[in-house]
Each structure stands twice: as C-alpha cells, then as structure tokens.
Amino acid sequence: MAYKVVMSESAEYDLEQILNYLTVKLYNPIAATNFVNKLESCFNLLSEQPKIYALSNQEYLNKLGYHKCVIDHYVMLYRINEDKQEIVIMRIFYGKQDYIKYL
C-alpha cells in the first residue's frame, strides 16, 4: 500500500523560500520548475518505497528517525509514520547550510 506524503508547516515554508529565491533572486523560474518536478518525483518514489533513502548520518537526526534525501543542492529531511502510513517531510534546506541548528 502506498504511503501518503505530507509536508510540515516548516517544510512548506522552506519550499516557498527556495522557490522565491530561485525565481526572484536568481531570476530563474525554469530552475524553480525543475526543482518542483524533482521534488514531486521524490514524493512519488517515497510513497512506494519510504525507506529508499538512508537515515541521516548525523547522530542526533538518526536517533530521531530522520531520513535524508538530496535534491540538487538541497537536503530534504523526512520521517516515516508507520502507524498512519505517512511520510512527513520535516524540512528542506540548502545543503551547505548548518541545518541541524534549525530543527
């Protein structure tokens, strides 16, 4: 059975900021569209294979059950809720950012 992919409020905000950066700051709406397409492909894959991406190699995040998916220059962190058959996208960060301090 396919898992439902849901985004936390923080992840929705992160995505909004990323798309704003790509379209407004970089003047590159094509990059924003490409990012959304890759994100949707990732969501489709996760709904069928929730554990396809490894647990985070950061000890703190690993203990919390966070999986890490890299999309272009961005890191998406998610958790699996087996009881609800859900993938919860927790945050999406620029990969070079010290994102642990924002969790």
N, C-alpha and C positions, 0 to 999 in steps of 0.2 A: 504494500500500500504506500502511496506517495505521501511524503511529509508536506505540511503546509509551511511556507516560508513567510515569516512576518518580520517587520523591522521595528526596532525600538524607536522611541521618540528621538533619542540621541543619534541613532543611525540615520533617521530621516533628515535630521538637521545637518549631519555630516554630509550626506549626499547633496543636499541643497547647496551647501557651501562649496563643495567640489564643483558642481555644475556651474555655479555662479563664477567661480574662479576661472574655469575653462572658457566660458562664453564671454564674460565681461572683461576680466583682467588680461586673458591671453587672446581675446578676440578670435576664438577658435570653436565655433559651435559644432563643427564636424568632430572634433576631439570629444566634446561632451556627448554627442550622439553615439560615438563609438564606445565610450565608457559605459553608457547606459545599456547598450547592446551586449557588451561583455558581462555586465552585472546580471542582466536577465538570463544569459546563458548559464552563468554560475548558479543562479537561483534554480533554474530547471534541473541542472545536474545535482544540486544538493537535495532537491525534493525526491529524487530517485535513489541517491547514494549519499546520505547525510555524513558518513564518516570518510568520504573520499579525501578530504584534507586532514592533515595530521593535527593533533593537539599542538598548541603553541609550544615553542621551545623555551619560552620564558617560564621559569618555575612557578611564579605567582599565578600566571594566567592558566598554566597547565592544571594546577590544583583546583582552579575554579571551573575547569571543563571547557575552556575556550579553545576553539579550533581556529586556525589561521589560513586565510586564502589570500593570495597575492593577485591583484588585478592591475596590470600595468605598473604604475608607481605607487599604488595604494594597497593598504593592508585592510582586509575585512575580517573582523572577529565575530564569531558566532558560537552559540551554544545549542545543544540538542536537548529538547524536552521530549523524552521517550513516552511519557505518560500521555501527553497531548498530541504526539506525533507531529511536533513542530520544530522548525529550525528558527531560532531567534537571532536575527542579525543585531549585534550589540553596538558596534561602532565601525566606522570606515575612516581610516587615517592615511595621510601621506606617509609613505614608507620610511622616510628619513626622520620623521617626527618622533620624539620621545613619547610615544602614545601611552605608555603604561601609567604615567602620572595623570592622565585624563580619565582613567577608569574609576 
